[in-house]
Amino acid sequence: MPLMSMNNQLLDALSGAERKRLRPRLELVDMPLGDVVYESGRHIDYVYFPTTCIVSLLYVLESGASAEIAVVGHEGVVGISIFMGGETTPSRAVVQSEGKAYRLPGPAMKEEFTRGRAMQHLMLRYTQSLITQMAQTAVCNRHHSVDQQLCRWLLLSIDRLPSPEITMTQELIANMLGVRREGVTEAAGKLQKAGVISYRRGHIKVLNRPKLENMSCECYEVVRLETERLLPLMAPH
């Protein structure tokens, strides 16, 4: 009998025995919009496997300005420093789109990781795909237009959601991208005029994905292909 999906692709890729071992220590928790999963420099106690939420990894400067370095959804896990040995990280993790996630205590994650089997293999390959996303985001923020950055961000977000709809104000998107709100307003207006998205009161719906992909820079495709290469069972839907 096939295993029932847990709606997180890393957990779903584990064997029945591995999942059975973890199951008693996994807790399905609510992830409210704007909730801080972990703070910069603080000890991380849990890892989170998103099911229906999206978590943004952000760097925040002394001035309060911020920029997103990666986004994590049902394809991944939040809190990689627990099994990478660091225990803390200079980034902040914030819920970008509310939903649910499985929470696993840090000691249980480390115990499973050090077994050296499927969990370790998956976590290392996922971490490599996350590093690719971070590096590509840095390049994108430096060299591509706000229009292209918004397209990339929208594609990465809807890949991690059950529907092509995002609840997010333009001000929050500007904070994520590290750009002025006026730039996001102008870019979103162009996409709406082109019939690619509809935007109303903080709700964005992607109407034409192929056109959105054409309008994005190569950064989205680089991240998508690398994720598929490293985690072939976890290609974005």
C-alpha positions as CSV (number, residue, x, y, z in Angstrom):
1,M,0.0,0.0,0.0
2,P,1.5,3.4,-1.0
3,L,2.3,5.8,1.9
4,M,-0.1,8.7,2.4
5,S,1.3,12.0,1.3
6,M,2.4,14.4,4.0
7,N,2.3,17.3,1.5
8,N,6.0,18.0,2.0
9,Q,8.2,16.6,-0.7
10,L,11.2,15.9,1.5
11,L,9.1,14.0,4.0
12,D,7.3,12.2,1.2
13,A,10.6,11.1,-0.3
14,L,11.5,9.2,2.9
15,S,11.0,5.4,3.3
16,G,8.1,4.1,5.3
17,A,10.5,3.0,8.1
18,E,12.1,6.5,8.3
19,R,8.8,8.2,8.3
20,K,7.5,5.9,11.0
21,R,10.5,6.7,13.2
22,L,9.9,10.5,12.8
23,R,6.1,10.5,12.9
24,P,5.7,10.6,16.7
25,R,8.0,13.7,16.9
26,L,6.5,15.6,14.0
27,E,3.8,18.2,15.0
28,L,1.6,19.9,12.4
29,V,1.4,23.5,13.4
30,D,-0.2,26.7,12.1
31,M,2.1,29.2,10.4
32,P,0.4,32.6,10.6
33,L,1.2,35.4,8.1
34,G,4.2,37.4,9.3
35,D,5.1,35.0,12.1
36,V,8.9,35.0,12.8
37,V,10.0,31.3,12.6
38,Y,13.5,32.2,13.8
39,E,15.4,35.4,14.4
40,S,18.9,36.4,13.3
41,G,21.6,35.1,15.6
42,R,19.2,33.2,17.9
43,H,19.5,29.5,18.6
44,I,17.2,27.4,16.4
45,D,15.2,24.8,18.3
46,Y,13.1,23.3,15.5
47,V,13.2,22.6,11.8
48,Y,10.0,23.2,9.8
49,F,8.7,21.2,6.8
50,P,6.1,23.5,5.2
51,T,3.0,21.9,3.7
52,T,0.7,24.8,2.7
53,C,2.7,27.8,3.9
54,I,5.7,29.7,2.4
55,V,8.6,31.0,4.5
56,S,10.9,33.7,3.4
57,L,14.6,33.8,4.5
58,L,15.6,37.5,4.9
59,Y,18.7,39.4,5.7
60,V,17.9,42.5,7.8
61,L,20.4,45.5,8.0
62,E,21.1,47.7,11.0
63,S,18.9,50.4,9.3
64,G,15.9,48.0,9.2
65,A,16.1,47.5,5.5
66,S,15.6,43.9,4.4
67,A,15.9,41.7,1.3
68,E,14.8,38.1,0.7
69,I,17.6,35.7,0.0
70,A,15.4,32.6,-0.6
71,V,11.9,31.2,-0.3
72,V,10.9,27.8,1.1
73,G,7.6,25.9,0.6
74,H,6.4,22.4,0.4
75,E,9.6,21.4,-1.5
76,G,11.9,22.1,1.4
77,V,12.7,22.6,5.1
78,V,13.4,25.7,7.2
79,G,16.3,25.6,9.8
80,I,19.1,23.9,7.9
81,S,21.7,25.3,10.3
82,I,20.5,22.6,12.9
83,F,21.8,19.7,10.8
84,M,24.7,21.7,9.2
85,G,26.2,22.2,12.6
86,G,25.8,26.0,13.0
87,E,22.8,26.1,15.3
88,T,22.3,29.8,14.5
89,T,22.2,31.9,11.3
90,P,22.4,35.6,10.5
91,S,19.2,35.5,8.5
92,R,15.6,35.8,9.7
93,A,12.8,33.4,8.6
94,V,9.3,34.9,8.3
95,V,6.0,33.4,7.1
96,Q,5.3,35.0,3.7
97,S,2.1,33.0,3.0
98,E,0.1,31.5,5.9
99,G,-0.6,27.8,6.1
100,K,0.7,24.8,8.0
101,A,4.0,23.0,8.5
102,Y,5.4,20.0,10.3
103,R,7.7,21.0,13.2
104,L,10.4,18.6,14.3
105,P,12.7,19.2,17.4
106,G,16.3,19.9,16.6
107,P,17.7,16.9,18.4
108,A,15.4,14.6,16.5
109,M,16.5,16.2,13.2
110,K,20.2,15.8,14.1
111,E,19.7,12.2,15.2
112,E,18.1,11.2,11.9
113,F,20.7,13.2,9.9
114,T,23.6,11.4,11.6
115,R,22.2,8.0,10.7
116,G,23.7,8.8,7.3
117,R,20.8,7.4,5.2
118,A,18.0,8.9,3.1
119,M,17.4,11.9,5.4
120,Q,21.1,13.0,5.3
121,H,21.2,12.5,1.5
122,L,18.0,14.5,1.0
123,M,19.0,17.3,3.3
124,L,22.4,17.8,1.7
125,R,21.0,17.9,-1.8
126,Y,18.2,20.2,-0.7
127,T,20.8,22.5,0.9
128,Q,22.7,22.6,-2.3
129,S,19.6,23.6,-4.2
130,L,18.9,26.3,-1.5
131,I,22.4,27.7,-1.9
132,T,21.8,27.9,-5.7
133,Q,18.6,29.9,-5.0
134,M,20.4,32.3,-2.7
135,A,23.3,32.9,-5.1
136,Q,20.9,33.4,-8.0
137,T,18.8,35.8,-6.0
138,A,21.9,37.9,-5.1
139,V,22.9,38.1,-8.8
140,C,19.3,38.9,-9.8
141,N,19.0,41.7,-7.3
142,R,22.2,43.2,-8.5
143,H,21.8,42.9,-12.3
144,H,18.2,42.7,-13.2
145,S,15.3,45.1,-13.3
146,V,12.6,45.3,-10.7
147,D,10.2,44.0,-13.4
148,Q,12.3,40.9,-13.9
149,Q,12.8,40.4,-10.1
150,L,9.1,40.6,-9.5
151,C,8.4,38.0,-12.2
152,R,11.0,35.7,-10.7
153,W,9.6,36.2,-7.2
154,L,6.0,35.5,-8.4
155,L,7.1,32.2,-10.1
156,L,9.1,30.9,-7.1
157,S,6.1,31.7,-4.9
158,I,3.3,30.1,-6.9
159,D,5.5,27.0,-7.4
160,R,5.2,26.5,-3.7
161,L,1.5,27.2,-3.3
162,P,-1.6,25.0,-4.1
163,S,-3.0,27.7,-6.4
164,P,-1.6,30.6,-8.5
165,E,-2.8,33.2,-5.9
166,I,-0.7,35.1,-3.4
167,T,-1.9,37.3,-0.6
168,M,0.7,40.0,-0.3
169,T,0.7,43.8,-0.3
170,Q,3.0,45.7,-2.7
171,E,4.8,47.2,0.4
172,L,5.7,43.7,1.7
173,I,6.8,42.6,-1.8
174,A,9.1,45.7,-1.9
175,N,10.5,44.7,1.5
176,M,11.2,41.2,0.2
177,L,12.9,42.4,-3.0
178,G,14.7,45.2,-1.2
179,V,13.4,47.9,-3.6
180,R,11.2,51.0,-3.4
181,R,7.5,50.4,-3.2
182,E,7.0,52.7,-6.2
183,G,9.1,50.3,-8.3
184,V,6.9,47.3,-7.4
185,T,3.7,49.3,-8.0
186,E,5.0,50.2,-11.5
187,A,6.2,46.6,-12.3
188,A,2.9,45.1,-11.0
189,G,0.9,47.6,-13.1
190,K,2.8,46.5,-16.3
191,L,2.1,42.9,-15.6
192,Q,-1.6,43.6,-15.0
193,K,-1.8,45.7,-18.1
194,A,-0.3,42.8,-20.1
195,G,-2.9,40.4,-18.7
196,V,-0.3,38.4,-16.8
197,I,-1.7,39.0,-13.3
198,S,-4.7,40.5,-11.6
199,Y,-4.0,42.6,-8.5
200,R,-6.6,43.7,-6.0
201,R,-6.3,44.7,-2.3
202,G,-3.3,42.6,-1.6
203,H,-4.3,39.7,-3.7
204,I,-2.3,38.7,-6.7
205,K,-3.5,36.0,-9.1
206,V,-1.3,34.8,-12.0
207,L,-3.4,34.6,-15.1
208,N,-0.8,33.7,-17.7
209,R,2.1,31.7,-16.4
210,P,3.9,31.1,-19.8
211,K,3.9,34.8,-20.4
212,L,5.2,35.4,-16.9
213,E,8.0,33.0,-17.5
214,N,8.9,34.8,-20.7
215,M,9.0,38.1,-19.0
216,S,11.2,36.8,-16.2
217,C,15.0,36.8,-16.3
218,E,17.0,33.5,-16.6
219,C,17.3,33.4,-12.8
220,Y,14.0,31.6,-12.2
221,E,14.9,28.9,-14.8
222,V,18.4,28.3,-13.3
223,V,16.9,27.7,-9.8
224,R,14.1,25.5,-11.2
225,L,16.4,23.3,-13.3
226,E,18.9,22.9,-10.4
227,T,16.2,21.9,-8.1
228,E,15.0,19.3,-10.5
229,R,18.5,18.0,-11.1
230,L,19.3,17.7,-7.4
231,L,15.8,16.6,-6.3
232,P,14.3,14.9,-9.3
233,L,11.2,13.8,-7.4
234,M,10.6,17.3,-6.3
235,A,10.1,19.3,-9.5
236,P,7.8,22.3,-9.1
237,H,4.2,21.6,-10.2
